[in-house]
């Protein structure tokens, strides 16, 4: 909760700074001279409400969404040795990482994959696929679990949700400024919002959101390296490297839904729009001790 309050406080300060900058450089006056009757302060506040609402709601319902979307079966009473081992391993790693015991679940998927989610590092969910349990040995699964527990301990779900909120705020704000400018200056619409405003705003949001997603994915890739280091500390560097090498030896894991993709173990090779760095880069980083 303290992380959320500090982050929100920081971003309120950023919004105030943007408003001050618009005035300092005369941008607000320039818009008014061109007939763009836009209250930038009110628009900033509205954009922040819109931008943060979606990402925070998504964060708070992330465990519920994961269970529904992925068909995760939470292990409450272990039915076999494998389930007991999963619970014991996550419990041991959570204690070492200094977090509360996450819920542990299994979802049915043929590809090796795993993810962690939850708004609170002391009330998270760690889930693995049936394919991962079939295709990896215990040492490799232990490393994958350590990777996911590290995501929880590092607060990655909260951090990326708040970053997404900030990015959403700027997308909503800039798209509407562009829409107003086009409507008033280019189309010379003197009152209300014409069709040009709505069309340009929608197009601007799509383009800006595409560009902004690159920023969010860049942050996500940096967090993956940190989670790999955490997995190596919790399970052993050799096991973490072996787990990543195992992913290279099998088909590319099936993509997780977008809201969970940033926290999975999926070995994506896409670059700017990828939530994960290439597997060879992650392995090289671990081998180099970074």
Residue pairs with C-beta under 8 A, 6 or more apart in sequence:
3 155
3 158
3 159
4 158
4 162
7 158
7 159
7 162
8 52
8 162
11 48
11 162
11 165
11 166
11 169
12 48
14 166
15 44
15 45
15 48
15 169
18 44
19 40
19 41
19 44
21 27
22 28
22 40
23 29
28 40
31 38
31 40
31 177
31 180
31 181
34 181
34 184
34 185
35 184
35 185
35 190
36 177
36 180
36 181
36 184
36 185
37 184
38 176
38 177
38 180
40 177
43 173
43 176
43 177
44 169
44 173
46 172
47 169
47 170
47 172
47 173
47 176
48 169
50 168
50 169
50 172
51 165
51 166
51 167
51 168
51 169
51 170
51 171
51 172
52 162
52 165
52 168
52 169
54 165
54 168
55 161
55 162
55 164
55 165
55 168
56 161
56 165
58 65
58 161
58 259
59 119
59 157
59 158
59 161
60 119
62 117
62 118
62 119
62 157
62 259
62 260
63 103
63 117
63 118
63 119
63 123
63 124
63 125
65 117
65 259
66 72
66 115
66 117
66 125
66 127
66 260
67 74
67 105
67 125
69 257
69 260
70 107
70 109
70 115
70 127
70 256
70 257
70 260
71 107
71 108
72 105
72 106
72 107
72 125
72 127
73 105
73 106
73 107
74 103
74 104
74 105
74 125
75 83
75 86
75 87
75 104
75 105
75 106
78 84
78 86
78 87
82 133
83 106
85 138
86 104
86 106
86 128
86 141
86 145
87 104
89 141
89 142
89 145
90 101
90 102
90 104
90 126
90 145
90 149
91 101
93 145
93 146
93 149
93 234
93 235
94 100
94 101
94 102
94 149
94 152
96 234
97 149
97 150
97 152
97 153
97 230
97 234
98 153
99 121
99 122
99 124
99 149
99 152
99 153
100 120
100 121
100 122
100 123
100 124
102 116
102 118
102 123
102 124
102 125
102 126
102 149
102 152
103 124
103 125
103 126
104 125
104 126
104 127
105 125
105 126
105 127
105 128
106 127
106 128
106 129
106 130
106 133
107 127
107 128
107 129
107 130
108 129
108 130
109 129
109 130
109 131
109 254
110 129
110 130
110 131
110 254
111 129
111 131
111 132
111 250
111 251
111 252
111 253
111 254
112 129
112 131
112 132
112 135
112 136
112 246
112 247
112 250
112 253
112 265
113 128
113 129
113 131
113 132
113 253
113 254
113 256
113 264
113 265
113 266
114 126
114 127
114 128
114 129
114 132
114 144
114 145
114 147
114 148
114 264
114 265
115 126
115 127
115 148
115 256
115 260
115 263
115 264
115 265
116 124
116 125
116 126
116 127
116 148
116 149
116 151
116 152
116 157
116 263
117 124
117 125
117 157
117 259
117 260
117 263
118 124
118 125
118 152
118 157
119 157
119 158
119 161
121 152
121 153
121 155
121 158
124 152
124 157
126 145
126 148
126 149
126 152
128 141
128 144
128 145
131 253
132 141
132 144
132 265
133 141
135 246
135 250
136 144
136 243
136 246
139 235
139 236
139 239
139 242
139 243
140 239
140 242
140 243
140 246
141 243
142 234
142 235
142 236
142 239
143 231
143 232
143 235
143 236
143 239
143 240
143 242
143 243
144 231
144 243
144 265
145 231
145 234
145 235
146 230
146 231
146 232
146 233
146 234
146 235
146 240
147 227
147 228
147 230
147 231
147 240
147 243
147 265
148 227
148 231
148 263
148 265
149 230
149 231
149 234
150 226
150 227
150 229
150 230
150 231
150 233
150 234
151 157
151 223
151 227
151 230
151 263
153 230
154 223
154 226
154 227
154 230
156 223
156 226
156 227
156 262
156 263
157 263
159 219
159 223
160 216
160 219
160 220
160 223
160 262
163 215
163 216
163 219
164 216
167 212
167 213
167 215
167 216
168 212
170 208
170 212
171 205
171 208
171 209
171 212
172 205
174 204
174 208
175 201
175 202
175 204
175 205
175 208
176 201
178 200
178 201
178 204
179 196
179 197
179 198
179 200
179 201
179 204
180 197
182 196
182 197
182 200
183 189
183 193
183 194
183 196
183 197
183 200
184 190
186 196
187 194
187 196
189 196
189 197
213 273
214 272
214 273
217 262
217 272
217 273
217 274
217 275
218 272
220 262
220 275
220 276
221 274
221 275
221 276
221 277
223 262
224 275
224 276
224 277
224 282
225 277
225 282
225 285
225 290
228 240
228 244
228 282
228 285
228 286
229 286
229 290
231 240
231 243
232 239
232 240
232 241
232 286
237 286
240 286
241 283
241 286
241 287
243 265
244 267
244 279
244 282
244 283
244 286
245 283
247 253
247 265
247 267
247 279
248 267
248 279
248 280
248 283
252 266
252 267
252 268
252 269
253 264
253 265
253 266
253 267
254 266
255 261
255 266
255 268
256 264
256 266
261 275
262 275
264 275
264 276
266 275
266 276
267 276
267 278
267 279
268 274
268 275
268 276
268 278
269 278
269 279
271 278
276 282
